[in-house]
Amino acid sequence: MSEKTAVMQGWSAAAPMGRREVLRTAGAAGLMLAGAGRALAADPAVAGWPSKPVTVVVPFPAGGGTDAFARPLAAQFSKSTGKTLVIDNRGGAGGTVGASIAAKQPHDGYYLFMGAVHHAIAPSMYPKLDYDIEKDFVPLALLANVPQVLVVNPKNVTAKNFKQFLEMVKAQPGKYNYASAGSGTSHHLAGELFKIQTNTFITHIPYRGAGPALQDLISGNVDMMFDGLGSSAAHIKGGRIKPLLVSGSKRNPALPDVPCAAELGLPEYTVSTWYGLWAPKGTSPEMAARITEEFNKLGQAEEVKAVWASNGAEFGTLSSQDFGKMVSNEVKRWAQVVKASGAKLE
């Protein structure tokens, strides 16, 4: 496994264990699980969670990719627990305003934060953040992982395929522009990475969230967008925007007719938009485990599976610990992209 692959995937191969070591490890794990079970049972606040509505801060306006996954989970949460999951949209500054608000909420299990890959990019773009995504939050679960897709307004960009599109962009540097959910978001950095790898110049137009950016793309006020498939899928199916490329090395089941980047001569163009769940720092391990358990259960519901499939998404399978490691690796990876592209706040 290459160093690059290891950083992206966030794991390393472990040396094989002998039979006795396996038994000792299994025994220790059993004791830990038993201890966790007793702790959960011993704490009435944990055992009774949720006993009232739970608020999830979504750091982008309604209509964006985070919303596309948060709201189906909220509906399923209500069915599963009988309690309301309140979506509190707090957009601004590439998702950092909402993150700052969430970091300061009570750590009693009733205030959560649903962030995204943008929050692994922010430390490199916003040097004066008043929160630290790795230190001020407790990682709970990876909720969804979707590829980025290059979508265009078909009236502004008349190319029939990616090859024609690339020829048009290269022939007229600076004529075309792309929208993003804000400076420092994955939409922004996906565009900058694309420009580096294709040697093109496309003007960046930042918005206060993917929702407003998509609306201006649909209306023709901007030409294109590097968006997470979750927020673009419905508009693609409705014919309002046209997909030209899906990032990565394989086609996505939700868009089987759209070529992937590797097919089009861009094997290194791998950008995904992932969405995760955190709790404020100070949330007890027992409460964190209870919340994680509930959200993992939501992901098994057929209604949720159907929404994820329609958006070309995979539900997260990482443990909370591995999710935390993934976030740390993503922070390092995007710092390198920011440095190489020279991306700045606009």
Backbone hydrogen bonds, N-H to C=O, Kabsch-Sander energy under -0.5 kcal/mol:
donor,donor_aa,acceptor,acceptor_aa,energy
6,A,2,S,-2.5
7,V,3,E,-2.3
8,M,4,K,-2.2
9,Q,5,T,-2.6
10,G,6,A,-2.3
11,W,6,A,-0.7
22,V,18,G,-2.5
23,L,19,R,-2.4
24,R,20,R,-2.8
25,T,21,E,-2.8
26,A,22,V,-3.0
27,G,23,L,-2.6
28,A,24,R,-2.5
29,A,25,T,-2.6
30,G,26,A,-2.3
31,L,27,G,-2.2
32,M,28,A,-2.3
33,L,29,A,-2.6
34,A,30,G,-2.6
35,G,31,L,-2.6
36,A,32,M,-2.6
37,G,33,L,-2.6
38,R,34,A,-2.3
39,A,35,G,-2.2
40,L,36,A,-2.6
41,A,37,G,-2.3
42,A,38,R,-2.2
43,D,39,A,-1.6
47,A,43,D,-2.7
48,G,44,P,-2.2
49,W,46,V,-1.3
54,V,84,T,-2.6
55,T,110,Y,-2.6
56,V,86,V,-3.3
57,V,55,T,-0.5
57,V,112,L,-2.8
58,V,56,V,-0.6
58,V,88,D,-2.1
60,F,58,V,-0.5
64,G,61,P,-1.1
68,A,64,G,-1.7
69,F,65,G,-0.9
69,F,66,T,-0.8
70,A,66,T,-2.5
71,R,67,D,-2.2
73,L,69,F,-1.3
74,A,70,A,-2.1
75,A,71,R,-2.2
76,Q,72,P,-2.1
77,F,73,L,-2.6
78,S,74,A,-1.9
79,K,75,A,-1.6
80,S,76,Q,-2.5
81,T,77,F,-2.8
82,G,78,S,-1.8
83,K,77,F,-0.5
86,V,54,V,-2.9
86,V,84,T,-0.7
88,D,56,V,-2.7
88,D,86,V,-0.7
89,N,87,I,-0.8
90,R,58,V,-2.7
95,G,92,G,-0.8
96,T,93,A,-1.7
97,V,92,G,-1.7
98,G,90,R,-0.6
99,A,95,G,-1.4
100,S,96,T,-2.2
101,I,97,V,-2.0
102,A,98,G,-2.6
103,A,99,A,-2.2
104,K,100,S,-0.7
104,K,101,I,-1.0
105,Q,102,A,-1.6
112,L,55,T,-3.0
113,F,278,W,-2.6
114,M,57,V,-2.3
115,G,113,F,-0.8
115,G,276,G,-1.1
117,V,274,W,-1.6
119,H,116,A,-2.2
120,A,117,V,-2.1
121,I,117,V,-1.0
122,A,118,H,-2.2
124,S,121,I,-2.0
125,M,121,I,-0.8
125,M,122,A,-1.0
126,Y,122,A,-3.2
129,L,126,Y,-1.1
136,D,132,D,-3.2
138,V,279,A,-3.4
140,L,277,L,-2.6
141,A,277,L,-1.4
143,L,141,A,-0.7
143,L,275,Y,-2.3
144,A,275,Y,-1.7
145,N,314,E,-1.6
146,V,273,T,-2.4
148,Q,271,V,-2.2
149,V,227,D,-3.2
150,L,245,L,-2.6
151,V,149,V,-0.7
151,V,225,M,-2.7
152,V,242,K,-2.5
153,N,223,D,-2.6
156,N,153,N,-0.5
157,V,153,N,-2.9
158,T,156,N,-0.6
165,F,161,N,-2.1
166,L,162,F,-2.8
167,E,163,K,-1.9
168,M,164,Q,-2.3
169,V,165,F,-2.5
170,K,166,L,-2.4
171,A,167,E,-1.8
172,Q,168,M,-1.1
174,G,201,F,-2.3
175,K,172,Q,-1.9
176,Y,172,Q,-0.6
178,Y,203,T,-3.0
179,A,224,M,-2.7
180,S,205,I,-1.6
185,T,182,G,-1.9
189,L,185,T,-2.4
190,A,186,S,-2.7
191,G,187,H,-1.6
192,E,188,H,-2.1
193,L,189,L,-2.7
194,F,190,A,-1.9
195,K,191,G,-2.2
196,I,192,E,-2.0
197,Q,193,L,-2.3
198,T,194,F,-1.8
199,N,195,K,-1.1
200,T,195,K,-1.5
203,T,176,Y,-2.2
205,I,178,Y,-2.9
207,Y,180,S,-1.2
209,G,181,A,-0.9
209,G,207,Y,-0.7
213,A,209,G,-1.5
214,L,210,A,-2.9
215,Q,211,G,-2.1
216,D,212,P,-1.9
217,L,213,A,-1.9
218,I,214,L,-2.8
219,S,215,Q,-2.0
220,G,216,D,-0.7
220,G,217,L,-0.6
221,N,216,D,-2.1
222,V,216,D,-1.1
224,M,177,N,-1.1
225,M,151,V,-2.3
226,F,179,A,-0.7
227,D,149,V,-2.4
227,D,225,M,-0.9
229,L,147,P,-2.2
231,S,228,G,-1.2
232,S,228,G,-1.2
233,A,229,L,-2.4
236,I,232,S,-2.4
237,K,233,A,-2.5
238,G,234,A,-1.5
239,G,236,I,-1.4
240,R,235,H,-2.0
241,I,235,H,-1.1
242,K,152,V,-2.8
244,L,150,L,-2.9
245,L,150,L,-1.0
246,V,259,P,-1.9
247,S,148,Q,-2.7
248,G,269,Y,-2.5
252,N,255,L,-0.5
255,L,252,N,-1.7
258,V,255,L,-1.7
261,A,246,V,-2.0
262,A,248,G,-2.0
264,L,260,C,-1.0
264,L,261,A,-0.7
265,G,262,A,-1.3
266,L,261,A,-2.5
269,Y,266,L,-1.7
270,T,268,E,-1.7
271,V,269,Y,-0.6
273,T,146,V,-3.5
274,W,272,S,-0.7
275,Y,144,A,-2.6
276,G,115,G,-1.9
277,L,141,A,-2.7
278,W,113,F,-2.8
279,A,138,V,-1.9
281,K,136,D,-2.1
283,T,280,P,-1.7
288,A,284,S,-2.8
289,A,285,P,-2.3
290,R,286,E,-1.9
291,I,287,M,-2.5
292,T,288,A,-2.5
293,E,289,A,-2.3
294,E,290,R,-1.9
295,F,291,I,-2.4
296,N,292,T,-2.4
297,K,293,E,-1.6
298,L,294,E,-1.9
299,G,295,F,-1.6
300,Q,297,K,-1.3
301,A,298,L,-1.6
305,K,301,A,-2.6
306,A,302,E,-2.2
307,V,303,E,-1.6
308,W,304,V,-2.6
309,A,305,K,-2.4
310,S,306,A,-2.1
311,N,307,V,-1.3
312,G,309,A,-1.5
313,A,308,W,-3.2
314,E,145,N,-1.6
323,F,319,S,-2.6
324,G,320,S,-2.0
325,K,321,Q,-1.8
326,M,322,D,-2.4
327,V,323,F,-2.3
328,S,324,G,-1.9
329,N,325,K,-2.2
330,E,326,M,-2.4
331,V,327,V,-2.3
332,K,328,S,-1.6
333,R,329,N,-2.5
334,W,330,E,-2.7
335,A,331,V,-1.3
336,Q,332,K,-1.4
337,V,333,R,-1.4
338,V,334,W,-2.7
339,K,335,A,-2.1
340,A,336,Q,-2.4
341,S,337,V,-2.5
342,G,338,V,-1.8
343,A,338,V,-0.8
